[in-house]
Structure formats: C-alpha cells, structure tokens
C-alpha cells in the first residue's frame, strides 16, 4: 500500500458543546440519533441538550448483537438524518451499526455487517471520544460481539467513516485510572500494529511513530497526574493519530490474539490487544528497524529501554499476565488455535504459526 486516505475532519477544542453545535449546523442535521453510554448520558446531562427520545444509551462495555438489535429498534421511531456518538469505543462502534441501519434500512445485523456494496445514501455523523484509546472516531469499522456464538464480528464500510471527530480532553477527565491506562495501551497497540503490518505505508508509519512517542511522553505522567488536562489532551490526540495510522492498515497479530481472550475470559480489549506487544516486538523487530530506530532516537531510548517503557506503562494499575486474569495454563493451546482471525493475523509482517502463538501465550502466562 503506497497511498494514504482518511476523510474525517478532526476538530481539537476546549469546548466540545460549541463545536458539536457548529458541526450539527454545518452538516445540516436537524434530527440526530445520539448513541452514548449511561454514564456519559448522566454525567454530561445530554437529556438537556437533546430530546430523550433520540438518545440510546443501553450500551454494554463490549457491544453485542443484542445491543445492536435494541439500538435498531429504538431508532425506528423517527426519521433521523444524522448520528452523534459520544463515548468510548463501545458507543462509537455501536453508532456505526446505527449509521449502516439508517443508510440501508435493513434491521438484520448480519446483513448490516456483511454489506460491502455502495450504500444507497450516506448519513452525516459526529463522533466525540471520551476515552483515549479506541480511535473509532477516525476509522470506518466497528467491533461487534456475538456472545452466543462466542465470535467477534467487524462492521466495515467506507461510508462509515465519521464526518467529524471532535477531540476535547475534558471529556476524558472522569475516566478512572485503570480504564485510562487500558485505553492508552490499546492506542499503543494500534500504533505498533500499524508499523509491523504488511499494509503499512510511509504516512501511516509516520502517524504511528508520532502516537507512540506521545504515549511514551505522557503515559507515566498520567499515572501521577490523572486530572491534568494537558496530559489528557495529548493522549487523546495520540490515540486519534494512532487511529489515523491503523485506519489504513487495520491491525495485526496482537489484536488477532486478543479476541479469544476477551470472548472467553472478559479481558478488557486494551489489555488483551496489548499484552503481547513485547514478544511480538521481539519477533517483528528486525523487519521494522528504521521505524524502531526513529522511536528510540526520539525518546532517547535503547532497544531494551523501549521494551521496559512498554512494560512499565500498565505496572501497578492493571493486571498484566494471563494467570492474573484467571486463564488456566491448560487452556493456552485452545486460545492459540483460536487466535487466527483472517484480515488480522495475516497482516503481521512475519507469518506466525500456532506454535509461535502458543509460545507467546506461555511467555505471557505469569510474571517472569
């Protein structure tokens, strides 16, 4: 891949309400469908800003098919002409299912996920992330889980790129520290996955390096000063820049390995997607030497110090070994076998076998 594309207009602000109102007017939205979380709905007093009849907030931490069905039923009530997503990855990913429904007028979730043809029309959308990790505000896909099938699905279509992403660190200040670090680790994984990726291009790699350096510069500071708005803004922008990177490459082995960890053991996505970064860095490192050299130079790190920096970010905040998350050692072969998601694992710059993945999982099982 030699070209780069991302159509999302990104607005950085200290006043998300003002920019949201401006964007609604500029996009000509008269009746927006609002997708958010229960906590954000209450905390941001959204019922005073929008009609409660247009706000769907019944969103789980990992949006599943039932959430999607409920959202589609909810938004059948009126003729909505825009979508506003305000929340973390769960709300934003679910909003993309709502966008697909409003464009296609199909209520079957499988049909919405599997539609790859041109949408008959598009719908303007405004995404406001309240975490600094997922970057769904600048990608065309969202993750949906079918817990009955124990399977992860991805809705993906060029018409699902948001029209506008509004970044305001004030929206992240209420995040508990453990969730904050979890989302930071997700953004870090997005960045490295965009670099050791068969689909990488110079622009996506530049974005990824920029995001990694910002995360390194602000991650430890966040643990000491979780209410520092400048740090929050820096990490929010880093997560979005990481999204600009992997919006062109998609993810690779680390994310592919994460899905069974989340499905079977409920490991939060940011932990599951980043826990394998250091072993994968050791495997992929010789093939991405130039980007690694730039990261080390920018942060005045040796290669060993780079790995130590990654390892230090979650320390003391979130469990970071598989046994701490309740995974029995005898289940590692099963997890290794389920770690090969098409369109993810095969993006990794080095081809990995089931044995390779099992070796990584064993390395991650307990603190060495």
C-alpha positions in Angstrom: 0.0 0.0 0.0 1.6 3.2 -1.2 -1.2 5.7 -0.8 -3.0 7.1 2.3 -6.6 8.0 2.7 -8.7 9.3 5.6 -11.7 11.7 5.1 -12.5 12.5 8.7 -12.4 16.2 9.7 -10.7 16.4 13.1 -11.5 19.3 15.4 -9.5 19.9 18.6 -11.2 22.1 21.1 -11.7 23.1 24.7 -15.4 23.5 24.2 -17.0 20.3 22.8 -20.6 21.6 23.1 -19.8 24.6 21.0 -18.0 22.6 18.3 -20.8 20.0 18.3 -23.5 22.6 17.7 -21.4 24.2 15.0 -20.9 20.8 13.3 -24.6 19.9 13.5 -25.4 23.2 11.8 -22.6 22.8 9.1 -23.7 19.3 8.3 -27.4 20.3 8.1 -28.5 17.8 10.7 -32.0 18.5 12.1 -32.8 15.3 14.0 -29.7 13.5 15.2 -29.6 9.9 16.6 -27.5 10.0 19.7 -25.5 6.9 20.8 -23.8 7.1 24.2 -23.2 5.2 27.4 -25.4 5.5 30.6 -22.6 7.2 32.5 -21.9 9.8 29.8 -25.6 10.5 29.3 -25.9 11.4 33.0 -22.5 13.0 33.5 -22.9 15.3 30.5 -26.6 15.9 31.1 -27.3 15.0 27.5 -31.1 14.9 28.1 -30.9 18.7 28.5 -29.2 19.1 25.1 -31.2 16.6 23.0 -34.6 15.0 23.1 -34.5 11.9 25.3 -36.4 10.2 22.5 -33.3 10.5 20.3 -30.8 9.2 22.9 -29.9 5.5 23.0 -27.7 4.7 26.0 -28.2 1.0 26.6 -24.6 0.1 25.7 -22.5 -2.7 27.2 -18.8 -2.5 27.6 -18.4 -4.7 24.5 -21.4 -4.0 22.1 -23.0 -7.3 21.2 -25.7 -8.4 18.8 -28.5 -7.8 21.4 -27.3 -4.2 21.8 -27.4 -3.7 18.0 -30.9 -5.1 17.8 -32.1 -2.9 20.6 -30.5 0.2 19.0 -32.0 -0.5 15.6 -35.5 -0.9 17.2 -35.0 2.3 19.2 -34.1 4.4 16.1 -37.0 3.1 14.0 -39.2 5.6 15.8 -38.3 8.7 13.8 -36.6 9.8 10.6 -33.1 10.6 11.8 -30.8 12.5 9.5 -27.5 12.3 11.4 -25.7 10.3 14.0 -23.8 11.6 17.1 -21.6 9.2 19.0 -20.4 10.3 22.4 -18.5 7.8 24.4 -15.7 5.2 24.3 -15.2 2.5 21.7 -18.4 0.6 22.6 -20.7 3.6 21.9 -18.8 4.6 18.8 -18.7 1.1 17.3 -22.4 0.7 18.0 -23.1 4.1 16.4 -21.6 2.7 13.1 -24.2 -0.1 13.2 -26.8 2.6 13.6 -25.3 4.5 10.7 -25.5 1.4 8.5 -29.1 0.8 9.5 -30.2 4.4 8.7 -28.4 4.2 5.3 -29.6 0.7 4.3 -32.9 0.4 6.2 -32.1 -3.2 7.0 -32.6 -4.4 10.5 -30.8 -7.8 10.3 -27.4 -7.3 12.0 -25.7 -9.9 9.7 -26.9 -8.0 6.6 -25.6 -4.7 8.0 -22.2 -6.3 8.8 -21.9 -8.1 5.5 -23.0 -5.3 3.2 -20.0 -4.4 1.1 -21.8 -2.7 -1.8 -22.3 1.0 -2.2 -24.8 2.4 0.3 -27.9 4.0 -1.4 -27.1 7.2 0.6 -24.8 8.3 3.3 -25.6 10.0 6.6 -23.5 12.7 8.3 -22.0 11.8 11.7 -20.1 13.4 14.5 -18.0 11.3 16.9 -16.8 12.6 20.3 -14.4 10.1 22.0 -14.5 10.1 25.8 -11.5 7.7 26.1 -8.0 7.9 24.6 -7.7 4.5 23.0 -10.1 3.1 20.5 -9.9 5.8 17.7 -13.2 4.7 16.3 -13.7 8.4 15.6 -11.4 8.1 12.6 -11.9 4.6 11.2 -14.6 3.0 9.0 -15.1 -0.1 11.2 -16.6 -1.1 14.5 -16.3 -4.3 16.6 -19.5 -6.2 17.5 -19.5 -9.4 19.6 -21.9 -12.3 19.3 -21.6 -13.9 22.7 -23.9 -16.8 21.8 -21.5 -17.8 19.0 -18.5 -16.7 21.1 -17.4 -14.8 18.0 -16.1 -11.3 17.2 -17.5 -9.5 14.1 -16.4 -6.3 12.4 -18.7 -3.9 10.6 -16.7 -2.1 7.9 -17.6 0.2 5.1 -16.1 3.3 3.5 -19.4 5.2 4.2 -19.0 4.5 7.9 -16.1 6.9 8.3 -17.4 9.7 10.6 -17.8 13.1 9.0 -16.3 14.9 12.0 -14.3 13.9 15.1 -14.3 16.3 18.0 -11.5 16.0 20.4 -11.8 17.6 23.9 -9.7 16.2 26.7 -12.3 17.5 29.2 -14.5 14.5 28.1 -11.8 12.1 29.4 -11.2 13.6 32.9 -13.7 11.4 34.6 -12.1 8.2 33.4 -10.9 6.0 36.3 -7.1 5.5 36.1 -7.3 1.7 35.3 -9.6 2.4 32.3 -7.4 5.3 31.3 -4.3 3.1 31.2 -6.2 0.3 29.5 -7.2 2.7 26.7 -3.7 4.1 26.4 -2.4 0.5 25.9 -5.0 0.0 23.2 -3.7 3.1 21.4 -0.1 1.9 21.8 -1.1 -1.5 20.3 -2.8 0.3 17.3 0.4 2.2 16.7 2.8 -0.8 16.7 0.4 -2.9 14.8 0.3 -0.3 12.1 4.1 -0.4 11.8 4.7 -4.2 11.7 2.0 -4.5 9.1 2.0 -5.7 5.5 -0.3 -2.8 4.6 1.9 -0.1 6.1 2.7 3.0 4.0 5.0 5.9 4.8 2.2 8.1 6.1 0.6 5.5 8.3 4.1 4.7 9.8 4.8 8.4 10.5 1.4 8.7 12.3 2.2 5.6 14.3 5.6 6.8 15.4 4.2 10.1 16.4 1.5 8.4 18.5 4.0 6.1 20.2 6.3 8.9 21.1 3.4 11.0 22.6 2.2 8.0 24.6 5.7 7.4 26.0 5.9 11.1 26.9 2.6 11.3 28.6 1.7 7.7 29.8 3.7 7.7 33.0 2.7 11.3 33.7 -0.9 10.4 33.6 -0.4 7.9 36.4 1.0 10.8 38.6 -1.5 13.5 37.4 -4.7 11.9 36.2 -6.6 15.2 36.2 -4.1 17.1 34.2 -6.0 18.4 31.2 -2.9 18.9 29.0 -1.8 15.3 29.6 -5.3 14.1 28.7 -5.4 16.2 25.6 -2.0 14.8 24.5 -3.1 11.2 25.0 -6.5 11.8 23.3 -4.7 13.2 20.3 -2.2 10.4 20.3 -5.0 7.9 20.3 -6.6 9.6 17.3 -3.2 9.8 15.5 -2.8 6.1 16.1 -6.3 5.7 14.6 -5.1 7.6 11.5 -2.3 5.1 11.2 -4.3 1.9 11.5 -7.3 3.2 9.7 -5.2 2.5 6.6 -3.5 -0.8 7.7 -6.0 -2.4 10.1 -4.5 -4.3 13.0 -2.4 -7.5 13.0 -1.3 -10.3 15.3 -1.7 -8.6 18.7 -5.4 -7.9 18.0 -6.0 -11.2 16.4 -4.7 -12.9 19.6 -6.9 -10.6 21.8 -10.3 -11.7 20.6 -10.4 -15.2 22.3 -9.0 -13.6 25.5 -11.9 -11.2 25.6 -14.6 -13.6 24.4 -13.7 -16.4 26.9 -12.3 -14.5 29.9 -13.6 -11.0 29.6 -10.2 -9.4 29.5 -10.7 -5.7 28.6 -9.8 -5.0 25.0 -7.0 -2.6 25.7 -5.3 -5.2 27.9 -6.0 -8.1 25.6 -4.7 -6.3 22.5 -1.5 -5.0 24.0 -0.4 -7.8 26.4 1.6 -9.5 23.6 3.3 -6.3 22.3 6.8 -7.1 23.7 7.0 -10.7 22.4 5.7 -9.5 19.0 8.2 -6.7 19.0 11.0 -9.2 19.5 9.7 -11.3 16.6 8.9 -8.4 14.2 11.7 -6.0 15.3 14.3 -6.9 12.7 11.8 -6.2 9.9 10.9 -2.7 11.2 14.4 -1.5 12.2 14.1 2.0 10.7 10.8 2.9 12.5 12.2 1.5 15.7 15.4 3.5 15.4 13.3 6.6 15.0 11.2 5.8 18.1 14.3 5.1 20.1 16.1 8.2 18.9 13.0 10.5 19.5 12.7 9.2 23.1 16.4 8.8 23.8 15.9 5.0 24.5 17.9 1.9 23.7 16.0 -1.0 22.3 16.0 -2.7 25.8 14.7 0.6 27.4 12.0 0.7 24.7 10.7 -2.7 25.9 11.0 -1.6 29.5 9.0 1.5 28.8 6.2 -0.5 27.3 6.2 -2.9 30.2 6.1 -0.1 32.8 3.0 1.7 31.5 0.4 -0.7 33.0 2.5 -1.7 36.0 0.8 -1.0 39.3 -2.5 -0.2 37.6 -3.9 -3.2 35.8 -3.2 -7.0 35.9 -0.9 -7.8 33.0 -0.3 -11.6 33.0 -2.7 -14.3 31.8 -2.9 -16.1 35.1 -3.9 -12.9 36.8 -6.9 -12.8 34.6 -8.0 -16.3 35.6 -6.8 -18.2 32.5 -5.8 -21.8 33.3 -2.5 -22.8 31.7 -4.0 -25.9 30.1 -6.3 -23.6 28.0 -3.4 -21.9 26.3 -3.3 -24.4 23.3 -7.1 -23.7 22.7 -6.5 -20.0 22.8 -3.6 -20.3 20.4 -5.7 -22.2 18.0 -8.4 -19.5 18.1 -6.0 -16.6 17.6 -6.0 -16.6 13.8 -8.6 -14.1 12.6 -8.5 -13.6 8.9 -7.7 -10.0 8.0 -5.8 -9.5 11.2 -3.2 -12.2 11.9 -2.2 -12.4 8.2 -1.4 -8.6 8.3 1.6 -9.3 10.5 4.9 -8.6 8.8 6.1 -12.1 9.9 4.0 -15.1 9.3 3.2 -16.8 12.6 2.3 -20.4 13.3 0.1 -21.8 16.0 3.2 -22.9 17.7 4.6 -19.4 17.6 1.4 -18.0 19.2 1.4 -20.8 21.9 5.0 -19.8 22.7 3.9 -16.2 23.2 1.0 -17.1 25.4 3.2 -19.2 27.6 5.6 -16.3 27.9 2.6 -14.1 29.0 1.2 -16.6 31.4 2.9 -15.4 34.6 5.4 -12.8 35.7 9.0 -13.9 34.8 
